[in-house]
Every structure is written in structure tokens, then in C-alpha cells.
Amino acid sequence: MKVGVDLIEIERIANALERYSGFAARCFTDAEREYCESRGNPAQHYAARFAGKEAVGKALGCGVRFTWREIEIAGRPKPQVTLSGRTKAFAEKVRAGAIDLSMSHSKGLATAVCLVADRDA
């Protein structure tokens, strides 16, 4: 079992969304953007997903060496993680099993915890 944790300031993501027009499209899939934009405070939901992607990368052991859109987080209330591309290939190479993700946010912070089971376990 591997664990990954991340914590991010929501304001940091809000600033990135405001300052860089391509930020959301570079980091989030169409489905993720549609979900976040449908919420009352989109930056809060983008931040939780950003933290989720970081936590998944840490738990897989690849850190941030993945393409942001290759980790998709969908579902509510329990988020589901779907991998694609090189990130999926890396997960297969390291024999990663089931991925369990939990995300949360407060007024100012978003956090995520990810557990990746060993495939052989």
C-alpha cells in the first residue's frame, strides 16, 4: 500500500485560473472542468482536484512527472480516479492496484489523500 497526500491554498488555484487562460484546459479534463464550473465556487473544486492529482502522483511514486489530464477525478461524493496515457503505463509498470482517493476543502485550503494498493496484494 502506498500513500500520497497534498494540501493547497484555494486562492493559489483561483489566481492561476484568473491569470492564465489555458490553466484549466492544461490541467483538467473536459469532464472535470464541466463539473467544477457547475459549482458555486469553481476554484474550490479545481483546487481539490489539483490536490487529488498531486496525491495520486505521490502515491504512485511518479510525483508530478505526469501529464495533468492523464489523471481524471470524477464522481461525488466518493471520487473515482481514471488514469490514461503515460501515467496509466507507469501505474501498470509499478504494479499499482486499486486507487482510493478522498478530497476535502475548507474556506481557504483543499486537501487530498490517496491510497494505492499493491496489485499483487
N, C-alpha and C positions, 0 to 999 in steps of 0.2 A: 504494500500500500504506500502510495506517495501522496504528499500534501502540498498544496500551494495556497498562499494567502496574499491578498492585495488590499490596499486601502488608498483611496484617492479623494482629493478635495473636489467637490462638485463644481465649485467656482472655476477650477482649472479647466475642466471639460467645457463649461459654459463659455469661457474665454476662447478656447480653441474653436468651438463651433461658430462663435461670432467673428473671429479674426481670420479664419482660414476657410474659405468657401468649400474646399474639397475635403475637409477633415472627415465629415460624416461618411461620405462616399468611399473614402480611402480605408476607413477603419471598420465600417459596419455594412452588413449585407442589406439588400433592399428590404427584406422582411424585418430586420432589426430596426432600420430607420422608420419604417411604417409604424411599427409598434411604439417606438419612443416618441415620434411626432404626434401620436394619437393621445398621449398623456398630458395632463395639466402642466407638468414641469418637465419638458423633454430632457433637459440637461441632467436631471437627477437619474433618469433611466439610462441615458447614454453612459453616465459615469459608472453606474452599477455594472453595465455590460462591459465597459472598458476594464474595470477591476476584475470581472469574471474572466475575460480573455487572458489577462495577466496571470491570474491564479491558475488557470488551465495550463498555460505555458510553463509555469513554475513546477506544477505537479507532474507534467510530462517529462520535465528535465531539459526542455529546449529553451527555457527562459523566454526572452522576447524575440528569439530568432524564428519567427513565424510570420506569415502574412496575415494581417489582422482579420481579413474577410474569410480566412480558412478555418476560423473558429466561430461558429454561429451559435448564438444563445437564443433559444425560443421557449415559449411556454410560461404559464403563470398559473398557480403560484409557484410551482416547482419547475425551475428552469431545466431545459434539456440542452445538451451540448452535441453539436454535429461538427465533425472535422472533415476537411477536404484537402485536396492538393498535397503539398509537401508536408504539411502538418499531420495529415492523416497517415502518410507514408512513414513519417518519423514515429508516430504512435505505434504503428504496426511493427516497426523495427525494434523498438524498445519493449515490445510485447505488453503494451498498455491494455488493460481490460476496461471494465465499466467506469464511466466518468460520472461523478456525483458533484453537483455544484449548488451552493447556497449563496445568495446575494442579499444585501440589506443596505438601507441608506437612512440617514438622518437628515436634518436640515442642511448640514454642511459637508458631510462625508458619505462616501459609498464604499462598501467593502464586499469582498467575496472570499469564500473558502472552497477549495476544490480537493476532492479525493479521487485518486486514480488507482483502481485495483490492479494487481498484477494479473495478467491474463491466465497464467498457469495456476493461480490460487483458487 
